[in-house]
Amino acid sequence: MATSDHPAQPDHSLQRLVTEQPNAASVEIDQMTSLEIVRIMNAEDAVVAAAVAKELPSIAAAVEAIAARLRNGGRLIYLGAGTSGRLGSLDAIECPPTFGISPDRIVGCIAGGSFALSQAAEDFEDSAEAGSADIERLSGASADVLVGITASGRTPYVLGAVASARQRGMLVVGLACNPTTPLHDAVDIMIAPDVGPEVIAGSTRLKAGTAQKMVLNMLSTATMVRLGKTFGNLMVDVRATNEKLRERALSILAQATGLPRARCEEELVASNGELKTAILSVRANLTPVAARERIARHDGVLRAALEDAQ
């Protein structure tokens, strides 16, 4: 018989997660005015960037590893459930039009499939087998990188996928928002910004989601920069698939060459809409065909092609 003055309490592991703890600043949020509510949310959001900053060495290590795999023909696969899966899918979807990379090179995978992108399907996250099956469906290989995203760091779907990925020799990066989780021991590189308790206890679409989005922005953007998808801070692999992006391409071409708009339009057409080709063609006085070949010899890196032209 227990001799403590306090009765034994059940072990609820969920309660030990930082992201599930009540936030002292918002315990009376239901009695606050709208302005008071958003002030508290804004103040709590202010801690996110600092939490992410502490993880920058791990993020940079992941970028280097991802870039190396992509250079050798591998893929970047984001995988998660619920908000985590949607954020990963969003980042994957936005890379092709922004950086001109093939959609099959950066892939988003969410528990429950495409249905879960627009509808709540939280029950799928409880299946480790489903995570493993999705890695098999994607034909995960040793050349690929898996980024397993889970705010709690213990979602069965993600852990199942991670285990399967490791068995296949994939490089595995973990992204969670708790300091000590099962995911930490299951991955090659761990990124874990500790953003503290949410304004609404356990609602990890808030600070945890913001932190995840910030990290994913860094992973994809820095990787694309390392792969030569920018020239300075200009997105020279942008695909002009609509009027807005066509205008952006023309603006970038003008900035990179100093040509007037009319000439930019002519050069972009002559280069089949390939911004890098047009820039090199103008600056090195090459035909589009010769410019395209020179860029290919330098693995798509415009700056290296320009330096060669000089």
Summary of the structure (lengths in Angstrom):
residues: 310
radius of gyration: 23.1
end to end distance: 84.8
largest distance: 88.8
contacts: 1040
relative contact order: 0.12
helix: 56%
strand: 8%
